[in-house]
C-alpha cells in the first residue's frame, strides 16, 4: 500500500534537457548503472542554466533541501538523480538529503503505463518537519515516483515545494492532478473502480498524478484497467 | 522490497555518489570514495534477483 497526499499547489516539474539528448549522451548508460563520474559528466553537460537561474530566483529565501529519488534499478544504482541534486546544491548553495532512498525495485525504465501504475515506488528515511524540500529524479513519465517521494516527505511533516528532473516529455511536467481530469475520470470509470483502486493501492483517484489519471481516462473500460494492473503485478 | 542490509548499502551509495560528484564539481579534493565494485555489484545482483519478485 502507498500513502499519497492530495495535490494542492504544486508547480510543473522543471525539465533540464530533452529525452533524446540525455539518452544519446555517451555517459548516460554508465550513469544510470551507478557510475558517479559518468553521472557528473552527464548532468554537468546537460544542466540548463536558465532553470538553475529560475530555481535561484524562486527559492533563494527558503534554501530548500534537494532530495533525490535514489533507487536500485535493473542495471544497478541509478546515480543520476543524486548527481542532479548535488550539482544543483553546488551551484545554488543549498543542502542535500543523505538518508531518503527508494526501498523497492519497480523496474519502471522502459515499462508500459500499467506496469508503472501497478508497481509503486516506496521510500524510507527521515525528513525534517516544517523544512522545505525540492525533489530530483532523472526522468518524469507518469510522475508516480515523484508523487510517492513527495508523499513520503509530507508524511514526515516536510514541505515539498517542487520537483526537478534531468529529462522527460514536456506534457509530463504537470503532475498535479487537474480538477477537470479527476471529474472526467470519475464520470467515465465510476465509484466501483475507484474503490478497487483504493483497496489495492491505498489512495483514491484524487491523489493520482495528471498523467496517471489521463492514462486511465484513455483506457476504454474498467475491466481492461483491472486486468492490465493485475497482469502487470503478476508480471 | 530490499532487505535492511541492502537499504543500508543504498544509503551508503547515496552519500558516496554525493561526495564524488562534489569532488568533481570542485568543492573539495581527495580520492574517489565510491566503492562501485563493492556496493554496485551487490546492488546489481539484488536488482536482478528482485526485478521479477518485487511486484506488489
Interface residues (C-beta under 8 A of the other chain):
Chain A: X33 X34 X35 X36 X37 X39 X40 X43 X44 X68 X70 X71 X72 X73 X74 X75 X76 X77 X79 X82 X83 X85 X86 X87 X90 X96 X98 X99 X101 X102 X103 X104 X105 X106 X107 X118 X119 X120 X122 X124 X125 X232 X233 X234 X235
Chain B: X1 X2 X6 X7 X10 X11 X13 X14 X15 X16 X17 X18 X20 X21 X22 X24 X25 X27 X32 X34 X36 X39 X40 X43 X44 X46 X47 X48 X50 X51 X52 X54 X55 X56
